[in-house]
Amino acid sequence: MKRFKKSKATPAGFDPALLQYCQGLLADLPGSYRLGWNDKEVFAWFDGWWLTSEFFPVAQVDAHGYHTVHMAARLRIHGQFGQTLPADWLFAMNYAETKAVALLKLIRILHLLNHLGRNGRALPLRIDLDPRICHAFSDRIVDFTTQLLQGLGLASSQVLFLLFIDRDTTDLGRALMQRYREHAHQVGLGGFGESPHDLHRLWLLEPDFVCLAPRFIRRAIMYPQVREQLLQLMPQLVEQGYVLGVEEIVCGNMLAIARQMGARFYAGQWVSQQLALDAAPLPAETPLPDVALSLPAV
């Protein structure tokens, strides 16, 4: 693919020294993993697939408009013929432990490098931890993440994690959340509402923030009963001090419901469009032409 034809020049905004540092970290891993780049991004090669990073803004809304508070990373997987695969397809593969841990380290490097190069250092980055693999192996890369951040010159507070926990992984997830908090990371609970035990996990884990499962905001538009339930429960949780995030907002009606619930964080296509509009420069005023006035003689 043309996109994955490596460029000799470092992409604009990326630090060559940091690229070299990360290449050295990958050289220490068992197996053959490598980074490449074009004129816009860094990508990675893993087991016959190309991996890339995609980012979307998470914003707050106030009387003055929309303000991006952090960026969230998404993994994208591409085949040799250009096909794009969902990230969970790769995670669902039965890799041995050594290879799975190497994959997680590679993805961590990929997201952080692209975030620094494309988004800069001003905004924190949120990384989502997939439940099918993170509880088996993610505890193995907490210390690696700390080492990586130090090498990249980033503070731990600049990286947040969103953890997805189900009934079978509550204890492991709690231990993983504690480990990241020991390194000064904020940790949120994702997919809230997918399980009847979510309220119990919310009180047990006390996350720094909680993200509503996206399907509920979609259903709230279609079904008044769902909307009424959300507007009854979520404001109560917010009043108790829980920070709520709502994502995949694609229209103004969804945003209105999210605001009624008391959400603090907003993300989705609609929000990204509003951020772009707020950031667009106002059109320059067209100067009025000089008009020569002819006064009548007195």
Order of alpha helices (4+ residues) and beta strands (2+ residues): alpha-beta-beta-beta-beta-beta-alpha-alpha-beta-alpha-alpha-beta-alpha-beta-alpha-beta-alpha-alpha-beta-alpha-beta-alpha
